Structure formats: C-alpha cells, structure tokens
Amino acid sequence: MPDLSLGSWTGRRARMSPDRVAVAYGDREWTYADLHERTGRVAAALAGLGVGPADRVAYLGPNHPAFLETLFGTARLGATFVPLNWRLAVPELVHILRDSGARVLVAGADQEPAATRLRELLDIRTVLVGAAYEGLLAAAGAPPEATVDGTAPCLILYTSGTTGRPKGAVLTHDNVTWNCLNLLLDVDLAADEVTLVVAPMFHVAALNQTVLPTLLKGGRVLLVPSFDPQRCLELIARHRVTYLFGVPTMFRAMTRAPGWPTADLSSVRSAICGGAPVPVAVIADYQARGVTFMQGYGLTEASPGVLMLRREYSASKAGAAGTPVFFGDVRLVRPDGRPAAPGEPGEILVRGPTVMAGYWGLAAETARTVTADGWLHTGDVGVADEEGFVTVRDRTKDVIISGGENIYPAEVEDALYRHPAVAECAVIGVPDAHWGEVGRAVVVARTGAEPEPAELLDFLADRIARFKVPKSVVFTDVLPRTASGKVVKSDLRARFGPGRKETAP
C-alpha cells in the first residue's frame, strides 16, 4: 500500500514543482526541492537520536521554517509531532512533555533558557535551532525508509486548557488530509497562492487551515514569527498576499492600525476568521474594503474544520459560522438529546473523517467526548436557521441562565461591539438574589473614549431583548486570552465576578 501520510507530501510536491517557492521567512526562500531535502535530513537526524515510529518529537518556538522541517521529518519516520505553545511557563511545558512522552525537543534559538531548564527537569534530548540544528542536518545521512499508515497518529495538539490541565488531541494522518480537502473545497486555494501565516502554528487553525492546504496546492507560505497589525498590512502589500487567516482580535487590530485607511488589500482573494464568534462589525470593515471575508467554526478535536461560511454567502449570512464542511456532518442537540428545531439552541455535534482518534492517554475522557457511533460533542451551542446556516452562540458552560431564560454572551457581545467606544468586550454571569444570575459586561474602551456604563446599557436596550442586557459594566485595560485568541472567561469571572460593581481599574 502506498504511503499517503503527511511525511510523503514534500516528496510528492517536490516531483511536481521542485523549483517553486514553498516557504519564505524574512529575506530567505526555500523551494519545494529544498524543503524535501531538508526534511529528509531532519528525519535522518531524529533517527540518529533514537526516534522511531512509536515516539514523539516536540517543537517549541515561534513560526519558523524549522517548525515545518521538524513536522515533516517526524512524519517521515512515522513518529508523532507535538507542537508546544511557547507562551506557556516551564511547569506547564513540563506537564505536556511528560504527558506526551516526547523523546526529543527541537526549540527555537530564542527558547534556549526554557529548553535548558526542560532538559534539566526531564529525560529529553534538546536541539536548538541554529548551529546545533544545522550541524545535525549537515551530518545526517539518508533518511530511513518507512511506510506510514494513514490511521497512525500524526499530531498531538494540546487544547488551551482554560479549565484544568490541557488534554492532547490525537490527530491522525488521515484526519489532517481530510481536513485539507475540506478546506480546499471551501476556499479554492490555487497553486499561485501566497499565504500570510502570522497566527502561531502550534494552533490547529494556523497549521491545518492555512499552512498545510497551501503546501498541498503548491503555493507559498510566508512565515511571520509574531503578530503586529501594521506590519501585517505592509507584508500583504509587499508580497501580494492572497490568503490569510486570523482570529477576530487580529482582524480587528488591523482595522485600528495607522495604515488601515490606505492599506493596499487588492491582492487578497480570501480572508478567513475563526477561533471565536466573529463580531459583525469586524466583517463589515473588511467587506467595505472589498475583501471577501469568510468565517468558520471548528475545534482542535475536529482537525479543526466543522462549519464554513462560504464566499457566496459572506455578505447575506454575515455573523453565521456557515454550513457543514463537505466531508463532515453536523447536528444540533437539545439537553434532552432531541434534535434542536430551527431557531432553537442546541449543542453542536460533528461526525466525519476529521474527528480525532481520541485524547492521548485519556480513554475515559475520549469516551465521554466521542460517542460509539462517532459523534463528537463539542460543548458549543449553536442555532440553525431554516436554511441550515448555523450561528455559534457560546460554550455550554458560558451560557447565563437568568430567571429561567438562557442568555448567550456572544450575542450580547456582538451587539456591544457595535458601539463606537468599545474596542473589546466580554460578558460573564454573576450571581443575583432575584434572577439567580445576570450578565456583567467587561469592556475595553477605545483609545481616547470614556463611555459611561449607563450609556452602554442603554445602547444595548435598543438592540437586544431587555432580559439579555447586562445589569452592570466594568472596565479593564485588556482581556485575558488563550494563544488561539479566545477570551478566558474563567479568569474574568474570578476577577470581575461577585462583589465588583460598575468600574474596575
């Protein structure tokens, strides 16, 4: 049986378009032939360090070509790649490395202090990108021959861990391939694609929704190690970027950058947004500049694509997450297990070839999350209209139940974002003696704006049902977020929960 795993991709693409640029970083470029040759050396070097098909290899560091070389090199061996969030503290990284059992850690040059400490605490080989990494590649021989089954683990992606310790979602080679096919059927990437990759590749959407589909099509990925909104606008114009992905906060930040009014976005064919419900105001900003702005919904456990709002509906259905991806099925289920009717909230369940193999080492947790017949419980609440377009409301745990009525914070936040003085916002539930629970808005005001709580609440009263309007507003300088851009509601509840009144420093 032929090897169709991720590890075979660089060779297949190199024989089709060896001289086409695959990766650009700073002022350097690597062709597909270069990428294949270097991933072969990485595979040989890892084998020399004792890595075999049953082992795990971790990577710690910002976006860099070595990330992709290590990913493909690991896959060529049949081993499993574990990308690490470089923003985590050493104790958090220790947990993930112990949990995954990684034998080798490849770390970016700027991660030397963390890598040194991890080597002291764990039985793990570390390789720093730079002289040590290049020395290993230069000394490496031919990569070992391996045929990898598509059902074998390819990635272990640790969820953000907003509650409790993160869990490792195991994605197979088949999961990754099917997800890329779904994305390509929705976004129509071309061989001349220039994809801006500024979201961190340890996040499933940046890797599986942008980088890998672009490389599968033979396009060019432009890797950027960190996000700066003004620089992103400049890179789009300079490199004639055609495709980009970001979370809502990133897209919103670009609209507030000094260069936004005159930015040249004419090359952008597709912009997709995910990671959190997308405020309609953000969508409108890009549509006003002639950018086809698509959004989707997914989660790590689904590789991640579940829903996509396609190009032709990006204006008429703005605010919806879309309909199911081609190779995937979705249903909305009420708490009693019955199907949710159109307009009725229900938990989003997904089934298809992109659903994870399970949580690493957590059989009981896997069984609670994925049913015997393959339905993945997402824990997210959605509402479908009569045409089947799903709007994601919130996490089930974030729903506010006030006087018997369900309040979905994302709906309230979307309305609040329409106020010109609001830069960012989140709504949490706080105890109330009469209603049991009521909403509280946590707001980051725009620079120079000083909105009054009553002003914001009156603004909402004209736009949403009165029972949905929060009973209080607090102000803060920044919202706590995970690496994927999701607001950490548990942190907000701890800081702005019971006892806080109308303002906060």
DAMO-V692963 format. One record per residue. RES is the residue in three letters. PSI is psi in whole degrees, 0 to 359 (* if undefined). OMEGA is omega in degrees with one decimal (999 if undefined). Layout:
res;psi;omega
RES;PSI;OMEGA
RES;PSI;OMEGA
This chain:
res;psi;omega
MET;133;-177.6
PRO;153;177.1
ASP;111;178.9
LEU;15;-176.3
SER;172;178.4
LEU;327;-179.4
GLY;340;179.7
SER;350;-171.9
TRP;318;-175.7
THR;322;178.2
GLY;319;-179.9
ARG;319;180.0
ARG;325;179.9
ALA;327;179.1
ARG;340;177.8
MET;317;-175.0
SER;67;-173.9
PRO;328;-173.8
ASP;357;178.8
ARG;143;-179.2
VAL;128;178.7
ALA;316;-173.2
VAL;135;173.1
ALA;137;-179.4
TYR;119;-175.2
GLY;234;179.1
ASP;17;-179.0
ARG;154;178.3
GLU;148;176.3
TRP;129;176.8
THR;173;176.4
TYR;327;175.1
ALA;318;177.1
ASP;314;-177.5
LEU;317;-179.5
HIS;318;-178.7
GLU;318;-177.7
ARG;324;178.0
THR;329;174.1
GLY;319;177.9
ARG;322;176.9
VAL;316;179.0
ALA;316;179.5
ALA;319;179.8
ALA;318;178.7
LEU;319;176.9
ALA;321;177.7
GLY;337;176.9
LEU;5;176.0
GLY;8;-178.9
VAL;130;177.0
GLY;183;-175.1
PRO;333;-176.8
ALA;7;-172.8
ASP;170;177.8
ARG;143;177.3
VAL;128;-178.2
ALA;154;176.2
TYR;133;-179.5
LEU;116;177.5
GLY;162;177.4
PRO;173;179.2
ASN;128;-176.8
HIS;150;177.6
PRO;328;179.8
ALA;332;175.5
PHE;309;-178.4
LEU;322;177.8
GLU;319;179.1
THR;321;176.7
LEU;306;-176.9
PHE;324;177.8
GLY;318;176.4
THR;316;-179.5
ALA;325;179.4
ARG;332;177.5
LEU;345;-172.9
GLY;8;175.9
ALA;177;-174.2
THR;133;-176.4
PHE;134;-179.3
VAL;95;176.9
PRO;136;-175.9
LEU;144;174.8
ASN;110;-176.1
TRP;353;177.2
ARG;352;-178.3
LEU;155;174.3
ALA;161;-177.6
VAL;316;178.5
PRO;324;177.6
GLU;320;177.5
LEU;323;177.4
VAL;316;179.2
HIS;314;-176.9
ILE;317;-179.1
LEU;321;175.8
ARG;316;-177.7
ASP;318;-178.2
SER;338;-177.4
GLY;30;-178.7
ALA;137;180.0
ARG;330;-176.7
VAL;139;174.9
LEU;119;170.9
VAL;128;-174.2
ALA;144;176.0
GLY;156;-177.9
ALA;327;-178.6
ASP;358;-179.4
GLN;16;-174.9
GLU;317;179.5
PRO;315;179.7
ALA;318;-179.5
ALA;320;178.7
THR;315;179.8
ARG;321;179.3
LEU;323;177.7
ARG;327;178.6
GLU;327;-174.7
LEU;339;-172.0
LEU;158;173.4
ASP;81;-174.3
ILE;140;174.2
ARG;135;179.2
THR;142;177.7
VAL;122;178.8
LEU;134;175.3
VAL;130;-174.1
GLY;222;-175.5
ALA;317;-178.8
ALA;316;180.0
TYR;311;-178.7
GLU;326;177.3
GLY;319;177.1
LEU;318;-179.5
LEU;320;-178.7
ALA;327;-178.0
ALA;352;-174.8
ALA;146;175.8
GLY;210;179.7
ALA;141;178.9
PRO;146;178.6
PRO;149;177.7
GLU;134;178.5
ALA;138;172.9
THR;120;-172.4
VAL;128;178.4
ASP;144;-177.5
GLY;339;-179.7
THR;358;180.0
ALA;152;177.2
PRO;136;177.4
CYS;314;-176.7
LEU;145;163.0
ILE;111;-177.6
LEU;119;-177.7
TYR;126;-179.1
THR;161;-168.0
SER;340;174.4
GLY;42;178.4
THR;339;173.6
THR;118;-179.9
GLY;186;-178.8
ARG;149;-178.9
PRO;150;177.8
LYS;148;-179.8
GLY;111;176.6
ALA;123;-177.8
VAL;116;176.7
LEU;131;179.4
THR;171;175.0
HIS;321;177.8
ASP;318;176.6
ASN;312;-177.5
VAL;316;-178.6
THR;313;-179.3
TRP;323;177.5
ASN;318;177.6
CYS;319;177.9
LEU;316;178.0
ASN;317;-179.4
LEU;316;-178.4
LEU;330;176.0
LEU;335;-178.3
ASP;324;-170.1
VAL;344;176.4
ASP;49;175.9
LEU;149;-177.2
ALA;169;-178.9
ALA;340;178.8
ASP;19;-178.3
GLU;141;170.4
VAL;108;-171.7
THR;122;176.9
LEU;121;-178.3
VAL;95;-179.6
VAL;336;172.7
ALA;146;-175.9
PRO;136;-176.5
MET;349;172.5
PHE;350;175.4
HIS;136;-170.7
VAL;325;-177.0
ALA;318;179.1
ALA;317;-177.3
LEU;308;-169.9
ASN;342;-179.8
GLN;347;-178.8
THR;300;-172.2
VAL;303;-173.3
LEU;318;175.5
PRO;323;178.3
THR;314;179.1
LEU;325;177.4
LEU;323;179.8
LYS;350;-179.6
GLY;20;178.0
GLY;190;-176.4
ARG;130;175.0
VAL;127;179.5
LEU;104;-175.3
LEU;131;178.0
VAL;129;-172.7
PRO;336;-178.4
SER;160;-175.3
PHE;124;169.9
ASP;117;-172.0
PRO;318;-179.9
GLN;318;179.0
ARG;323;178.0
CYS;316;178.7
LEU;321;179.3
GLU;320;180.0
LEU;322;178.3
ILE;315;-179.5
ALA;316;-174.5
ARG;319;-175.4
HIS;2;-178.3
ARG;54;-178.7
VAL;136;-178.7
THR;339;-172.7
TYR;135;176.5
LEU;153;177.7
PHE;148;173.6
GLY;166;172.6
VAL;164;-174.9
PRO;321;-178.8
THR;327;179.3
MET;312;180.0
PHE;323;179.2
ARG;320;-179.7
ALA;324;179.0
MET;326;178.9
THR;342;179.6
ARG;359;179.1
ALA;151;-178.1
PRO;327;-176.2
GLY;1;-176.2
TRP;313;-175.3
PRO;330;-176.8
THR;7;-176.5
ALA;139;177.5
ASP;104;179.6
LEU;15;-172.0
SER;338;-178.6
SER;342;-172.7
VAL;117;177.1
ARG;326;-176.7
SER;133;170.8
ALA;127;178.6
ILE;147;-175.1
CYS;142;178.3
GLY;189;178.4
GLY;339;179.1
ALA;159;175.7
PRO;136;-174.0
VAL;119;176.8
PRO;138;-179.3
VAL;328;-179.5
ALA;325;178.0
VAL;315;178.7
ILE;316;-177.3
ALA;324;180.0
ASP;319;-178.0
TYR;322;177.0
GLN;326;178.1
ALA;337;177.7
ARG;9;176.4
GLY;13;-180.0
VAL;130;173.5
THR;108;-173.3
PHE;112;179.2
MET;153;174.8
GLN;162;-179.9
GLY;178;177.9
TYR;137;177.1
GLY;183;177.9
LEU;158;-175.8
THR;318;-175.4
GLU;350;178.4
ALA;14;167.8
SER;1;7.9
PRO;354;-164.7
GLY;128;177.6
VAL;309;-179.6
LEU;150;175.8
MET;132;172.4
LEU;106;-169.3
ARG;167;-172.7
ARG;315;-173.9
GLU;346;-179.8
TYR;6;-172.6
SER;334;178.7
ALA;312;-174.1
SER;334;-178.1
LYS;27;-178.7
ALA;133;-177.9
GLY;336;177.0
ALA;152;176.3
ALA;344;173.8
GLY;202;179.1
THR;168;-174.0
PRO;149;173.6
VAL;163;-171.2
PHE;306;179.8
PHE;72;179.7
GLY;150;178.3
ASP;145;-178.2
VAL;140;170.0
ARG;153;178.6
LEU;131;-172.4
VAL;133;176.3
ARG;166;178.6
PRO;333;179.1
ASP;5;177.5
GLY;354;179.9
ARG;153;178.8
PRO;139;176.1
ALA;136;177.6
ALA;162;175.1
PRO;133;-178.8
GLY;354;-178.2
GLU;129;-179.4
PRO;146;176.4
GLY;157;176.8
GLU;139;179.0
ILE;123;174.0
LEU;143;-178.2
VAL;144;176.9
ARG;143;178.1
GLY;183;-175.0
PRO;357;178.0
THR;354;-180.0
VAL;133;-174.6
MET;160;173.7
ALA;335;179.3
GLY;180;175.0
TYR;134;-176.4
TRP;116;176.3
GLY;14;-176.6
LEU;74;-176.1
ALA;318;-178.3
ALA;319;177.9
GLU;322;177.2
THR;316;-179.1
ALA;328;177.7
ARG;336;-173.9
THR;324;-178.8
VAL;123;-178.5
THR;167;-178.4
ALA;331;179.3
ASP;17;167.8
GLY;6;-179.7
TRP;125;178.7
LEU;122;174.9
HIS;116;-175.3
THR;335;-173.7
GLY;6;178.8
ASP;149;-179.5
VAL;133;177.1
GLY;163;175.3
VAL;130;178.8
ALA;142;174.3
ASP;185;-176.4
GLU;337;-179.5
GLU;1;177.5
GLY;6;177.2
PHE;127;-174.1
VAL;132;170.5
THR;128;-179.3
VAL;126;-178.1
ARG;301;-174.8
ASP;175;167.2
ARG;144;179.1
THR;325;-178.2
LYS;346;-178.7
ASP;354;179.3
VAL;135;178.1
ILE;125;178.4
ILE;108;-174.3
SER;113;-180.0
GLY;32;-180.0
GLY;354;179.2
GLU;138;175.3
ASN;128;176.3
ILE;126;-178.9
TYR;109;-174.0
PRO;323;-177.8
ALA;325;178.6
GLU;318;179.1
VAL;318;179.4
GLU;320;179.6
ASP;319;178.3
ALA;321;-178.4
LEU;327;178.8
TYR;341;-179.0
ARG;347;178.0
HIS;131;-174.2
PRO;342;-178.0
ALA;357;-175.5
VAL;120;175.0
ALA;313;177.8
GLU;157;179.1
CYS;159;173.8
ALA;149;-179.5
VAL;130;178.7
ILE;165;175.6
GLY;140;176.2
VAL;150;-178.4
PRO;148;178.4
ASP;132;-175.1
ALA;327;-176.2
HIS;312;-173.0
TRP;353;-176.8
GLY;312;179.2
GLU;142;176.7
VAL;167;-179.6
GLY;149;171.8
ARG;126;179.9
ALA;130;174.1
VAL;119;-167.8
VAL;137;166.9
VAL;116;-177.1
ALA;151;174.2
ARG;152;178.5
THR;127;178.9
GLY;349;-179.3
ALA;146;178.1
GLU;68;-177.5
PRO;147;174.9
GLU;146;177.8
PRO;316;-178.6
ALA;324;178.6
GLU;316;-178.9
LEU;321;-179.7
LEU;321;175.8
ASP;322;177.9
PHE;317;180.0
LEU;325;-176.3
ALA;336;178.9
ASP;356;-171.6
ARG;335;179.3
ILE;165;-179.9
ALA;147;-173.7
ARG;326;-178.0
PHE;343;178.5
LYS;343;-177.4
VAL;127;178.1
PRO;154;179.4
LYS;351;-180.0
SER;162;178.4
VAL;135;171.2
VAL;153;-178.9
PHE;146;178.2
THR;167;-178.9
ASP;334;-175.7
VAL;149;175.0
LEU;135;177.3
PRO;134;-177.2
ARG;154;172.1
THR;175;179.2
ALA;335;-179.8
SER;2;175.8
GLY;0;-179.9
LYS;138;176.5
VAL;134;179.0
VAL;93;-175.3
LYS;329;179.7
SER;322;177.0
ASP;320;179.1
LEU;319;179.5
ARG;323;179.4
ALA;323;-175.5
ARG;321;-173.3
PHE;19;-178.6
GLY;219;-174.7
PRO;139;176.2
GLY;339;178.9
ARG;142;-178.4
LYS;236;-166.8
GLU;345;179.9
THR;156;178.3
ALA;148;-179.0
PRO;*;999
